[in-house]
Amino acid sequence: MSDFLPTGIQLTYLVAASLFIFGLKKLGSPATARNGNVIAAVGMLLAIVATMLDRHVLNYEMILLGLAIGSGIGAIAAYKVQMTEMPQMVGLLNGLGGAASALVAVAEFWRLLDSGAPVPLDVNISMLLDVLIGGVTFTGSFLAFAKLQGLISGSPITFPFQQPFNLLLLAAYVAGSAYLIVTPDSLPVFLAVVAVSLVLGVMFVIPIGGGDMPVVISLLNSLSGIAAAAAGFVVMNNMLIIAGALVGASGIILTEIMCKAMNRSLFSVLFSAFGTAGAASGGAGGAAIDQTVRSIDPEEGAMMLGYARSVVIVPGYGMAVAQAQHSVRELSDQLERMGVDVKYAIHPVAGRMPGHMNVLLAEANVPYTQLYDMDDINPQFEQADVALVIGANDVVNPAARSDANSPIYGMPILEVDRAKQTIVIKRGMSTGFAGVDNELFYKNKTTMLFGGAKDMVSKLVSEVKQL
């Protein structure tokens, strides 16, 4: 039995890793995402059970207590947190993952310090990397949560000599790490590098605006996985290394997809403070101010929608803030009863996290077959009678295609201006995250339905029912 147990644990880890990969593959499609999540969860359960059977585990009582507390908090959060608050929830979970990984390194350093045993070079380097990546992920994710929750301003926060200050912090971390490699038993220096890593996380996120949160959350998710892999090297756990590497790799891939969808580099997202007043100068902002806006009331909007053959609904962050997804689904159902073909156009960076619109529409039980990504729906806009834009702004701005001076020029957009008619539900004429006027609002085929998304969509439903 004693000979079989280590082999059985490693085989269980292999099965768990296979389930992670299979589940991750299924997460790539809305049709299979739920099953993929379940498969990956089963893999994690197997990994936890196998780890608890390891002979190195000494205190089952504390482990079970932690599992009970964590499971209770997770269950409550799953029921209480609204779908519109998922970006904040994801940010918190990323931060807690980074904190857990960093604490593994801190605990291992403390254990080695107490035992007086020599610290192997590879373990020392792994601990230092774990502290850096885990610390940055922890404070960076919690700051992202604060921005999304409105606890602090979502605008980029900058100050003079910010980048030199960041470089100074990084240099201090490198110097402290070099000292610890030579003198690995210095507790004050170790605590200092932990503190520096936490400050670096804050400095990493404060210059990034709320509109860039899809990229930031995806990147922080990747960092939480890399931190977990580093923790795996610290405690020599193969499962932790594999799981962390999978999360890290998938997060980096998703981050690249998000950047591509905005036609910006990751460097630009992290260091350009996009969304400040200086970032949005020129372009469409000055060209469209004196043009005419046509507004309609819900009755006119309902007539346009009810007598259309094809309607494309474009959800945006305004829909999320107003929690209007259920009203949108009701409108869609009513139009379909009248014989209207309804589709949903999803931009990759609409909202405040990757897949934000998909999550909200899934909560409202919108069939995944009605969801179209940008590349699939754009060729269909010319055949659409009406494009209904609900709270989206920069992702539908034609300036990205036509105005070389616009800050968003070259960004792939949903080409709603090619539809026969466009209705935009918006509270006012404020600019989007990029800080530029939206040319779409002034086009002859565009009409504005001013008001909150939930209120206006509900009125559209009432009016459509009377047709």
C-alpha positions in Angstrom: 0.0 0.0 0.0 2.8 2.4 0.9 4.4 1.8 -2.5 1.2 2.2 -4.4 0.1 5.5 -2.8 2.6 7.8 -4.4 2.0 6.2 -7.8 -1.7 6.4 -7.3 -1.5 10.1 -6.4 0.6 10.9 -9.5 -1.8 9.0 -11.7 -4.7 10.9 -10.2 -2.9 14.1 -10.9 -2.5 12.9 -14.6 -6.3 12.3 -14.8 -7.0 15.7 -13.2 -4.7 17.5 -15.6 -6.4 15.8 -18.6 -9.8 16.9 -17.2 -8.5 20.5 -16.9 -7.3 20.5 -20.5 -10.6 18.9 -21.8 -12.7 21.3 -19.7 -10.7 24.3 -20.9 -11.3 23.3 -24.5 -15.0 23.2 -23.9 -15.0 26.7 -22.3 -14.2 28.0 -25.8 -17.8 27.8 -26.9 -21.0 29.1 -25.2 -22.7 25.8 -26.2 -20.3 23.6 -24.2 -19.0 26.1 -21.5 -21.2 24.8 -18.7 -20.1 21.2 -19.2 -16.5 22.4 -19.5 -16.7 24.1 -16.2 -18.1 21.0 -14.5 -15.4 18.8 -16.0 -12.7 21.1 -14.8 -14.3 21.2 -11.4 -14.2 17.4 -11.2 -10.6 17.5 -12.1 -9.9 20.0 -9.3 -11.8 17.8 -6.8 -9.6 14.8 -7.8 -6.5 16.9 -7.4 -7.5 18.0 -3.9 -8.4 14.5 -2.8 -5.1 13.2 -4.1 -3.1 15.9 -2.4 -4.9 15.2 0.9 -3.8 11.6 0.7 -0.1 12.6 0.4 1.9 11.5 3.4 3.4 15.0 3.6 0.0 16.4 4.8 0.2 16.6 8.6 -2.9 18.5 9.7 -6.2 17.4 8.2 -8.2 19.3 10.8 -7.0 22.7 9.5 -7.4 21.7 5.9 -11.0 20.6 6.4 -11.7 23.8 8.4 -10.3 25.8 5.5 -12.3 23.8 3.0 -15.5 24.3 5.0 -15.0 28.1 5.4 -14.0 28.6 1.7 -16.8 26.4 0.4 -19.3 28.4 2.5 -18.1 31.7 1.3 -18.1 30.5 -2.3 -21.6 29.1 -2.1 -23.0 32.4 -0.6 -21.2 34.4 -3.3 -22.5 32.2 -6.1 -26.1 32.9 -5.0 -25.8 36.5 -3.8 -23.5 38.2 -6.4 -25.4 39.6 -9.4 -24.3 38.7 -12.9 -23.7 42.4 -13.5 -21.1 42.2 -10.7 -19.1 39.4 -12.2 -16.2 41.5 -13.3 -15.7 42.6 -9.7 -16.1 39.0 -8.6 -13.5 37.7 -11.1 -11.1 40.5 -10.0 -11.5 39.4 -6.3 -10.9 35.7 -7.2 -7.8 36.6 -9.2 -6.5 38.6 -6.2 -7.2 35.8 -3.7 -5.4 33.3 -6.0 -2.4 35.5 -6.2 -2.4 36.0 -2.4 -2.7 32.2 -1.8 0.3 31.5 -4.0 2.4 34.3 -2.4 1.5 33.0 1.1 2.8 29.5 0.1 6.2 31.1 -0.6 6.1 33.1 2.6 5.2 30.0 4.6 8.0 28.0 3.0 10.5 30.7 3.7 9.5 30.8 7.3 9.7 27.0 7.6 13.2 26.9 6.1 14.2 29.8 8.4 13.0 28.0 11.5 14.6 24.7 10.5 18.0 26.2 9.7 18.2 24.0 6.7 20.1 25.3 3.6 17.8 26.8 1.0 18.3 25.2 -2.5 18.9 27.8 -5.2 16.0 26.7 -7.3 13.6 26.8 -4.4 14.9 30.3 -3.4 14.4 31.6 -6.9 10.9 30.1 -7.1 9.9 31.7 -3.8 11.1 35.1 -4.9 9.2 34.8 -8.2 6.1 33.6 -6.4 6.2 36.5 -4.0 6.6 39.0 -6.9 3.9 37.6 -9.2 1.5 36.7 -6.4 1.9 40.1 -4.6 1.3 42.0 -7.8 -1.7 39.9 -8.7 -3.1 40.4 -5.2 -3.0 44.1 -4.8 -3.5 44.7 -8.6 -6.7 42.6 -8.6 -8.1 44.3 -5.5 -7.4 47.7 -7.0 -9.2 46.6 -10.3 -12.1 45.5 -8.1 -12.2 48.9 -6.4 -12.2 50.7 -9.8 -15.0 48.5 -11.1 -17.1 48.7 -7.9 -16.8 52.5 -8.0 -14.9 52.7 -4.7 -12.2 54.7 -6.5 -12.2 56.6 -9.8 -12.2 54.3 -12.9 -10.2 56.9 -14.8 -6.4 56.5 -15.2 -4.5 57.8 -12.2 -1.1 59.3 -13.1 1.5 61.5 -11.4 4.8 63.0 -12.5 7.8 60.6 -12.8 5.4 57.6 -12.4 7.3 55.3 -14.7 10.7 56.1 -13.1 9.2 55.5 -9.7 8.0 52.1 -11.0 11.4 51.2 -12.3 12.9 52.2 -9.0 10.6 49.8 -7.2 11.4 47.0 -9.6 15.1 47.7 -9.2 14.7 47.5 -5.4 13.0 44.2 -5.8 15.7 42.8 -8.0 18.4 44.1 -5.5 16.6 42.5 -2.6 16.2 39.3 -4.4 19.9 39.2 -5.3 20.7 39.7 -1.7 18.4 36.9 -0.6 20.0 34.5 -3.1 23.4 35.2 -1.4 22.0 35.5 2.1 18.8 33.5 2.1 18.1 33.8 5.9 17.5 37.5 6.1 14.0 38.0 7.3 13.9 41.8 7.1 15.0 41.8 3.5 12.5 39.1 2.6 9.6 41.1 4.2 10.9 44.2 2.3 10.6 42.5 -1.0 7.1 41.2 -0.1 6.1 44.8 0.6 7.6 46.1 -2.6 5.7 43.4 -4.6 2.5 44.6 -3.1 3.2 48.3 -4.0 4.1 47.2 -7.5 0.7 45.7 -7.9 -1.0 49.0 -7.0 1.3 50.9 -9.3 0.6 48.4 -12.1 -3.2 49.0 -12.1 -3.8 52.7 -11.1 -2.8 54.2 -14.5 -5.2 51.9 -16.3 -8.7 53.1 -17.1 -12.0 51.2 -16.4 -12.6 50.7 -20.1 -9.4 48.6 -20.3 -10.5 46.3 -17.6 -11.2 43.3 -19.9 -7.5 43.3 -20.8 -6.4 43.9 -17.2 -8.6 41.2 -15.7 -7.5 38.7 -18.3 -3.8 39.6 -17.7 -4.2 39.3 -13.9 -5.9 36.0 -14.3 -2.9 34.8 -16.3 -0.6 36.1 -13.5 -2.5 34.3 -10.9 -1.9 31.1 -12.8 1.8 31.8 -13.2 2.0 32.5 -9.4 0.3 29.2 -8.7 2.8 27.4 -11.0 5.7 29.1 -9.1 4.1 27.9 -5.8 4.1 24.4 -7.3 7.8 24.6 -7.8 8.3 25.9 -4.2 6.5 22.9 -2.7 7.3 20.5 -5.5 3.7 19.7 -6.4 3.3 18.6 -10.0 -0.5 19.3 -10.1 -0.1 22.9 -9.0 2.6 23.4 -11.7 0.3 22.0 -14.4 -2.8 23.8 -13.3 -1.0 27.1 -12.9 0.7 26.8 -16.3 -2.7 26.1 -18.0 -4.3 29.2 -16.4 -1.3 31.3 -17.2 -1.2 30.2 -20.8 -4.9 30.6 -21.4 -4.9 34.0 -19.7 -2.1 35.2 -21.9 -3.9 34.0 -25.1 -7.1 35.7 -24.0 -5.2 38.9 -23.2 -3.8 38.9 -26.7 -7.2 38.4 -28.2 -8.5 41.4 -26.1 -5.7 43.6 -27.3 -6.3 42.6 -30.9 -10.0 43.4 -30.6 -9.0 47.0 -29.5 -6.2 47.2 -32.1 -3.7 48.1 -29.3 -0.6 46.6 -28.0 -0.4 45.3 -24.4 2.2 47.9 -23.7 -0.2 50.6 -24.8 -2.9 49.3 -22.5 -0.6 49.1 -19.5 1.4 52.3 -19.9 -0.4 54.9 -22.1 -3.1 55.9 -19.5 -5.7 55.6 -22.3 -8.9 57.5 -21.5 -7.3 60.6 -20.0 -8.1 64.0 -21.6 -4.8 64.1 -23.5 -5.3 60.6 -25.0 -8.5 61.6 -26.8 -7.5 64.8 -28.4 -8.4 65.3 -32.0 -10.3 63.0 -34.3 -14.0 62.6 -34.3 -14.4 64.7 -31.2 -14.1 67.9 -33.1 -15.7 66.8 -36.4 -19.2 65.9 -35.2 -20.1 68.6 -32.6 -22.2 70.8 -34.9 -24.1 67.9 -36.6 -27.7 67.1 -36.0 -29.0 64.4 -33.8 -32.4 62.8 -34.5 -34.2 61.5 -31.4 -37.4 59.3 -31.2 -39.7 58.1 -28.5 -40.4 54.5 -27.6 -43.5 54.3 -29.7 -41.6 55.2 -32.9 -38.8 52.8 -31.9 -41.3 50.0 -31.4 -42.8 50.6 -34.9 -39.3 50.4 -36.5 -38.5 47.2 -34.6 -41.9 45.5 -35.0 -42.2 46.0 -38.7 -38.6 44.9 -39.4 -37.7 41.6 -40.9 -34.2 41.4 -39.3 -33.0 43.1 -36.0 -29.5 42.9 -34.6 -29.2 43.8 -30.9 -25.8 45.2 -29.8 -25.4 45.1 -26.0 -22.8 47.1 -24.2 -21.7 48.2 -20.7 -24.8 50.5 -20.4 -27.0 47.4 -20.5 -24.9 45.8 -17.8 -25.0 48.8 -15.5 -28.8 49.1 -15.9 -29.2 45.3 -15.5 -31.4 45.3 -18.6 -30.6 41.9 -19.9 -33.9 40.4 -18.9 -35.9 43.2 -20.5 -33.8 42.8 -23.7 -34.6 39.1 -23.7 -38.3 39.9 -23.3 -38.1 42.4 -26.2 -36.3 39.7 -28.4 -39.0 37.1 -27.6 -41.8 39.5 -28.5 -40.2 40.4 -31.8 -39.7 36.8 -32.6 -43.4 36.1 -32.0 -44.1 38.8 -34.7 -41.8 36.9 -37.1 -38.7 39.1 -36.7 -35.3 37.5 -37.0 -33.3 38.6 -34.0 -29.6 38.2 -33.5 -27.1 39.5 -30.9 -23.8 41.1 -31.9 -21.0 40.6 -29.3 -17.9 42.7 -29.4 -14.9 41.0 -27.6 -14.2 43.9 -25.3 -17.8 45.1 -24.6 -18.2 45.4 -20.9 -15.7 45.2 -18.2 -14.4 41.6 -18.4 -13.8 39.0 -21.2 -17.2 37.5 -22.2 -19.1 40.1 -20.0 -22.0 40.3 -22.5 -22.2 36.6 -23.0 -22.5 36.1 -19.2 -25.3 38.6 -18.9 -27.2 37.2 -21.8 -26.8 33.7 -20.6 -28.3 34.7 -17.2 -31.3 36.0 -19.2 -31.5 32.6 -21.0 -30.8 34.0 -24.4 -30.1 31.0 -26.7 -26.4 30.8 -27.6 -27.4 30.2 -31.2 -28.5 33.8 -31.4 -25.1 35.1 -30.2 -22.7 36.2 -33.0 -19.2 37.4 -32.6 -17.8 40.4 -34.4 -16.4 38.6 -37.4 -19.5 36.6 -38.1 -22.1 39.4 -37.6 -20.4 42.3 -39.5 -21.1 40.9 -43.0 -24.8 40.6 -42.0 -25.4 44.2 -40.9 -26.1 45.3 -44.5 -29.1 42.9 -44.6 -30.4 44.0 -41.2 -33.4 46.3 -41.2 -32.6 47.7 -37.7 -29.5 47.6 -35.4 -30.5 48.3 -31.8 -27.5 49.5 -29.8 -28.0 49.3 -26.0 -25.4 51.1 -24.0 -22.4 50.5 -26.4 -20.3 53.4 -27.6 -16.7 53.0 -28.7 -17.2 49.5 -30.1 -19.7 50.9 -32.7 -18.0 54.1 -33.5 -17.3 54.4 -37.3 -14.4 56.8 -36.6 -12.4 53.7 -35.9 -12.8 52.9 -39.6 -12.8 56.3 -41.2 -10.9 58.9 -39.2 -7.1 58.4 -39.1 -6.8 61.1 -36.5 -9.1 59.3 -34.0 -7.5 57.7 -31.0 -9.5 54.5 -31.8 -8.6 54.4 -35.5 -8.0 50.9 -36.6 -9.9 49.3 -33.7 -12.2 46.5 -35.1 -15.8 47.6 -34.5 -19.3 46.2 -34.9 -20.4 47.9 -38.2 -23.9 48.9 -37.1 -23.8 52.0 -39.4 -24.2 49.6 -42.4 -27.6 48.5 -41.2 -30.7 50.1 -42.9 -31.6 51.9 -39.6 -29.9 52.2 -36.3 -31.5 52.9 -32.9 -29.1 53.9 -30.1 -30.4 53.7 -26.5 -28.3 56.1 -24.4 -28.8 58.4 -21.5 -27.1 61.3 -23.2 -24.5 62.4 -25.7 -21.5 61.7 -23.4 -18.4 60.2 -25.0 -17.2 56.6 -24.4 -14.1 55.4 -22.6 -11.9 56.7 -25.5 -13.2 60.2 -24.9 -14.2 60.9 -28.5 -17.5 61.7 -30.0 -19.3 58.9 -31.7 -19.9 59.6 -35.4 -22.7 57.0 -35.4 -25.0 59.3 -33.4 -25.0 61.9 -36.2 -25.6 59.7 -39.2 -28.8 60.1 -41.2 -29.8 56.5 -40.6 -29.3 56.8 -36.8 -32.0 57.7 -34.3 -31.4 58.2 -30.6 -33.7 56.9 -27.9 -32.6 58.8 -24.8 -33.0 57.2 -21.4 -31.8 54.4 -19.1 -31.4 51.1 -20.9 -33.8 49.1 -18.7 -36.5 51.8 -18.7 -36.3 52.3 -22.5 -36.3 48.6 -23.4 -39.2 48.0 -21.1 -41.1 50.8 -22.8 -40.2 49.3 -26.2 -41.6 45.9 -25.1 -44.9 47.6 -24.0 -45.2 49.4 -27.3 -44.3 46.4 -29.4 -47.0 44.4 -27.7 -49.6 47.0 -28.9 -48.7 46.7 -32.6 
